[in-house]
Amino acid sequence: MTNEKAIKALRQIKTFCSPTQLEELDYAIEVLEKLEKDGIKDPLATDFNNLENKK
């Protein structure tokens, strides 16, 4: 599974999502998009403790 596939699936799910859950779904999409943008292709296998904090 890639971030891009997960993002695509979550966007499709938005069509059927309860309006009360849209904010949470949008947040999950934004997180995956940020990870992808930052070059983290496999977040489940990434050790985030070793990443530099960018300020």
C-alpha positions in Angstrom: 0.0 0.0 0.0 1.3 3.4 -0.9 0.3 6.8 0.5 -1.1 7.7 -2.9 -3.4 4.7 -3.0 -4.6 5.4 0.5 -5.3 9.0 -0.3 -7.2 8.0 -3.4 -9.3 5.5 -1.4 -10.0 8.0 1.4 -11.2 10.6 -1.1 -13.5 8.0 -2.6 -14.8 7.1 0.8 -15.7 10.8 1.4 -18.6 10.3 -1.0 -20.2 7.8 1.4 -19.0 9.3 4.7 -21.3 10.7 7.3 -21.2 14.5 7.4 -20.2 14.3 11.1 -17.0 12.4 10.2 -15.8 14.6 7.2 -13.5 16.7 9.4 -11.7 13.6 10.7 -11.4 12.1 7.2 -10.0 15.3 5.8 -7.4 15.4 8.6 -6.3 11.8 7.7 -6.0 12.8 4.1 -3.9 15.9 5.0 -1.6 13.8 7.2 -0.9 11.3 4.4 -0.4 14.1 1.9 2.1 15.8 4.2 4.0 12.5 4.7 4.1 12.0 1.0 5.3 15.5 0.4 8.0 15.1 3.0 9.3 11.9 1.3 7.9 9.4 3.8 6.7 6.6 1.4 6.0 3.9 4.0 4.9 5.6 7.3 4.1 2.3 9.0 7.8 1.2 8.6 9.3 4.6 9.4 11.0 5.2 12.7 9.9 8.8 13.5 12.2 9.0 16.5 15.1 9.3 14.2 13.7 12.1 12.0 15.0 15.6 12.4 12.5 18.2 13.7 12.0 20.8 11.1 11.1 24.2 12.5 
